[in-house]
Amino acid sequence: DFSPEPQSYDVIWIQWVIGHLTDQHLAEFLRRCKRGLRPNGIIVIKDNMAQEGVILDDVDSSVCRDLDVVHSIVRSAGLSLLAQERQENLPDEIYHVYSLALR
């Protein structure tokens, strides 16, 4: 339910959150965050990304999306991808971890 005051943040950091939101809730959340940014502010998402498609985890009621799906949701929220980086040196058997800078 995070709803920042308009133009009140230079950076909004979202880490290990998006997997607990539906696609619609994520897009709405990102729209609220976008309204909370000051001029030239950025949103950073750091989270697990599936290698392909969408993976549901019934144990912790989460979802892991691939980058294409996340990019699509980001665009639907009216945001653009500024930069993206994969975290290195993690074991191959776990999800890839990415950071995305958005505006």
C-alpha positions as CSV (number, residue, x, y, z in Angstrom):
1,D,0.0,0.0,0.0
2,F,3.0,2.3,-0.4
3,S,1.7,5.6,-1.8
4,P,4.5,8.2,-1.7
5,E,3.7,11.9,-1.7
6,P,4.0,13.3,-5.2
7,Q,7.6,14.3,-6.2
8,S,9.0,13.4,-2.8
9,Y,11.8,10.9,-3.6
10,D,15.0,10.9,-5.6
11,V,15.3,7.1,-5.4
12,I,12.7,4.4,-4.6
13,W,14.5,1.1,-4.0
14,I,12.3,-2.0,-4.4
15,Q,14.0,-5.3,-3.3
16,W,12.5,-8.7,-2.9
17,V,9.0,-7.3,-3.3
18,I,7.7,-7.8,-6.9
19,G,7.4,-11.6,-6.4
20,H,4.7,-11.0,-3.9
21,L,2.5,-8.9,-6.2
22,T,0.2,-9.9,-9.0
23,D,1.0,-8.3,-12.4
24,Q,-1.8,-5.8,-12.0
25,H,-0.8,-4.9,-8.4
26,L,2.8,-4.5,-9.5
27,A,1.9,-2.2,-12.4
28,E,-0.3,-0.1,-10.0
29,F,2.5,0.0,-7.4
30,L,5.0,1.2,-10.0
31,R,2.6,3.9,-11.1
32,R,2.3,5.1,-7.5
33,C,6.1,5.1,-7.2
34,K,6.5,7.0,-10.4
35,R,4.3,9.8,-9.1
36,G,6.4,9.9,-6.0
37,L,9.6,10.6,-7.9
38,R,11.2,14.0,-8.1
39,P,12.4,15.2,-11.5
40,N,15.3,12.9,-12.6
41,G,14.5,10.5,-9.8
42,I,14.8,6.7,-10.3
43,I,13.2,3.5,-9.2
44,V,15.4,0.5,-8.7
45,I,14.1,-3.0,-8.6
46,K,16.3,-5.8,-7.3
47,D,14.8,-9.2,-7.4
48,N,14.9,-12.8,-8.6
49,M,14.2,-13.3,-12.3
50,A,13.1,-16.6,-13.9
51,Q,15.1,-17.7,-17.0
52,E,11.9,-18.2,-18.9
53,G,8.3,-17.5,-18.3
54,V,6.6,-17.2,-15.0
55,I,7.2,-19.6,-12.1
56,L,4.7,-19.9,-9.2
57,D,5.8,-21.0,-5.8
58,D,3.0,-22.4,-3.8
59,V,5.1,-22.7,-0.6
60,D,5.7,-19.0,-0.1
61,S,2.9,-17.7,-2.4
62,S,5.3,-15.9,-4.7
63,V,5.9,-15.6,-8.4
64,C,9.1,-15.3,-10.3
65,R,8.9,-13.7,-13.7
66,D,11.4,-13.6,-16.5
67,L,12.9,-10.3,-17.7
68,D,10.5,-9.9,-20.7
69,V,7.5,-10.2,-18.4
70,V,8.9,-7.6,-16.0
71,H,9.9,-5.3,-18.8
72,S,6.3,-5.5,-20.1
73,I,4.8,-4.6,-16.7
74,V,7.3,-1.7,-16.3
75,R,6.2,-0.3,-19.7
76,S,2.6,-0.7,-18.8
77,A,3.2,1.4,-15.7
78,G,4.6,4.2,-17.9
79,L,8.2,3.7,-17.0
80,S,11.4,3.2,-19.1
81,L,14.3,1.0,-18.4
82,L,17.5,3.1,-17.9
83,A,19.9,0.3,-17.0
84,Q,19.9,-3.4,-16.0
85,E,22.5,-5.6,-14.4
86,R,22.7,-9.2,-13.4
87,Q,24.4,-10.0,-10.1
88,E,27.4,-12.1,-10.7
89,N,29.0,-15.0,-8.8
90,L,25.8,-16.7,-7.6
91,P,25.3,-20.4,-7.8
92,D,23.9,-21.6,-11.2
93,E,21.0,-23.5,-9.5
94,I,19.3,-20.4,-8.0
95,Y,17.3,-17.8,-9.8
96,H,19.2,-15.0,-11.5
97,V,19.2,-11.8,-9.5
98,Y,18.8,-8.5,-11.5
99,S,18.8,-4.9,-10.7
100,L,16.8,-2.6,-13.0
101,A,16.9,1.2,-12.9
102,L,13.7,2.8,-14.1
103,R,12.3,6.3,-14.8
